[in-house]
Amino acid sequence: MSDEEITLTAGDAEVSVRPGDGGRIGGLRTGGVQLLRQGERYGCFPMVPWCGRIREGRFLDGGTVRQMPLNSPPHAIHGTARDGAWRTARVSGNEAVLTYELTDPWPHSGRVTQIVTLAEDALTLTMSVETYDDSFPAQLGWHPWFRRNLGGEDARLDFEPAWQEERGADHLPTGNRIDRKPGPWDDCFGMPGGVDVTLTWPGQLELKVTSREEWVVVYDEQAEAVCVEPQTGPPNGLNTLPRLVTPLEPLEATTTWSWRRL
């Protein structure tokens, strides 16, 4: 099927999906209001087959050290699938299914599937990585850029993590877990009961980002946007907390954004 932009609708909610632009969610409107920062780098992109930074682009794959391109020197960041063209497998009025075949520079073959499902008051994203060949470590997650301001007061961010991953000078977790520090953040947090983060635009909208995964990166160092990124492991997790994709066991995760008007 075509990899042209897809528009899904449910009630007064509308989402644009861009298979040809890294499987990205290009925009999300509710009541005519755009919630995602616009631009080719923004919207919401899938992070796969890893999330955040890999230290110096290197990770241990069985007994082999793999080197990924340093697209955020001195590290490799956010996976490879956001830079590729995805294919549209199926579309209905409120759901799209996209696929992406892992390829160079990633050293293993595999298929990523992303399901985008829109309801009147929620958007659910499900992603899986599967292999029919070699097993390999992987991560997956999402990087949404929510607009900080919708025309009134700036968004408030509320969440209660069990810990914050201490961040080293190289922007990677040191391995120490600390109490949450005040923002602004470019930091990973642990939420063992599942990711549960609320964005509130006072007098306008409340949006909750939830996931059964226990890791979330919050990035709000830019004036224009707030990023809340559920993922299956911490930054540099291919080295510190690898999740193995095998022919019998794919890696799968889901996040839901639900909203209500205030």
N, C-alpha and C positions, 0 to 999 in steps of 0.2 A: 504494500500500500504506500501512499504518498508520505513524504516526511514534511509536508507543508504544515503551517500552523493550524492547530485544532482549537475550536472554541466549544467549551462545555457550559451548559446552563442548568440551573435549578432554582425555581422561584426568581428572586431578583439578584441571585448570585451568578457570577460569570467568571470562568477561569480560561486563560489561554495557555496552550501547551505547545512547545516548540521542539518537536523531535529532531529537526535538523540543527538545532543550536544546543547540543549537549543534553537533550531530554529535559530541558529547562521549563519550569513554570514561568511564563512570561509576565503574567499579571493575574490578580484576583480582585474582582470588584464585588462589593455588596452594596445595594442601594445606590449604585452609580459611583461609589467612592473606591478609588484604587488603593489597596492596602500595601502593595509591594513597590519598592523603589524600581523605577524604570531605567532601562539601558541594557546593552548587550551583556554586561558582566553581572547583572543583578537579577531581579525576579527571585527565583529559588532554583538552585541547581543541585542535582544529585552528586554526592561525594562517594565515589566507588572506583577502584577496589580498595581505596584507603581514605581516611578522613583526617583533615588537618595536616600537620607537617610530619614527614619522616626525617629523622636526623640525618643530615648530609645525603639524603636520598637513598640510604642503604638499609636493607633489612635482610635478616637471615631466613632463608627459604629451605627448610630441611638442613642440609649441610652446605648449601650454596649461598654466598653473599650476592644479593641482587643490587643493581644500581639503577635508580630511576632518574630521569632528567631533573636538574635543579631549577625548577620553574619559579621558585621563590628563594633564591640563594641566601644562605648556604643549604637550604632544605628543598625537598620536593613536597608539594602541597596539593591536597584536595582530590587526588586520584586522576585518572585519565579520561573517564567517560564524559566529563563535562566539555571536553574538547572535541568530541566526535559526533558524528551524525547517528541518531537513533532511528529505528524504523517503527512505523505504526502497525501494530498487529491487529488491533480491533478498536472500533469507536462506536459508542452509542450516544444518546443525547446528553448523558451526564457522566460518562466514563470513557477513559482511553487507556489502552494497554500498549506500552512501548517496549521494544527490546534493543539491546546493544550487545554486540559481540566483542568480547575483550580481545585486544590485539596489541601489537608493538606500541609502546615499549614494555607493556606488561608481558611477562615471560610465559604465561599460561593461557590456554584457550578456556573460554567459559562464556556463559550467557547471563546478562543482567536483564531482568524484567521489572518494569515499573508500572504500577497500576494507579491511575489518578481517578478518584471517585468524588464527585461533587454532590452535596446535598444543599438544601436551602440555607442551612446554618452551620455547615461544616465541610471541610475538605480533608479527605483521607488519602494518604500516599503510602503505598506498600511497595517494597523493593526486595528482590531476591537475587542472589548470585548462585549459579549452579555450574557444575562441571561434569563432563562425561569422560574425562581423561584423568590427568594428574590431580592430586589434592594440592591445595595451596592456601596460605594464610590470606585473609582479606578483612576488610571493614566496609561498612556502608553507613550512609547518613544523608542528611539534607542541610542545605545552607540557604535559608530564606533571608531576604533583606526586607524587613518590615519598615515602612516609612515611619520615621520618628514623629512626624507631625502631619496631621490630616486636615489642618486648617484652623485648629484651636490650640489647646495646650499640648505640650509634648507628651508622648507616651510614658506611662509609669511601668516599671518592670518589677514583678513580684514573684519570688520563688524561695523555697526553703531547702537548700541542699544539705545533705548529711556532711559533706566536706567540699573543699576546694582543692584541686591539684595545685600544689605549689609550682609556680612558673619560674624557670631559670632565666638567665640572661639571654639564652638562645631561643626563648619563647616556648620551650618544651617543658613538660612536667619533669620535676626532679625525682619523683617517686615518693615525696613526702605529702601527706594529707594534712591540710590546715583548715581552721575555721574560715568562713567566707570573709574576705576583705571587701571594703567599699569599692565600688566601681570608679571610673570606667574600667571595663573588662575586655580582655582577650584571653579568656581563661576557661578551663574545663572544670566541671562540677560533677559530683557523684550524687545520684538520687536513686538509692537501691529499691525504693518502692515504685519506680517508674518516673520518667520525666514529667513534670507538671509545672509549667511556667505561664504566668498570666501577664499579658500586655493590656494596659488600660489607657485609652485616649479619653480623658475626663469629659463627661457629658456627651460622648459620641459612641464609643464602641469598647467592648471588652472582648479579647481574643485569648483563648487558652491553647497552648501547645502541649500536647500529651503524647507519651509513647511508653510502651512497656520496657524499652531499653533504659539503662540506668546512667547513661552518660549524656551530658549536654554541654556544649561550648556556647558561651555568651560573648558576643562581640559587639560593643557599643562605643567604640572609640571614634567613629565618624559621626559628624553632626547630622547627616541626612537619614541614618537608618539604625535599626537595632536588629541584630542577628541572633536567633535562638536555634541552635543546631543539634537536634537529637542524633545520636550516633551509637554504633555498637561497641565502641571502645574509645579510649582516650587518644589524644594526639600521640604520635609515635607508637601507636598500639600494635603495629605489625611487629615491632621489636619487643614490646613490654607485655602485651596481653593479646597474643594472636588468636584469632578465631579461624578454625580450619574449615575450608569448603572441601567436601569429598563427594564422590559420585553418589553416595547414599544420603548425604546430609548437606543440603544447600544452606546458605546463610540468608536469613530473612528478617526484615524489620518493618514496622508500621509506625507512622505518626499521624495524628489527627489534629487539625486546627479547627476549633469550634468558636463561634462568636455570637454575641448578642448585642443589640443596641441598648444604649443607656438613656 
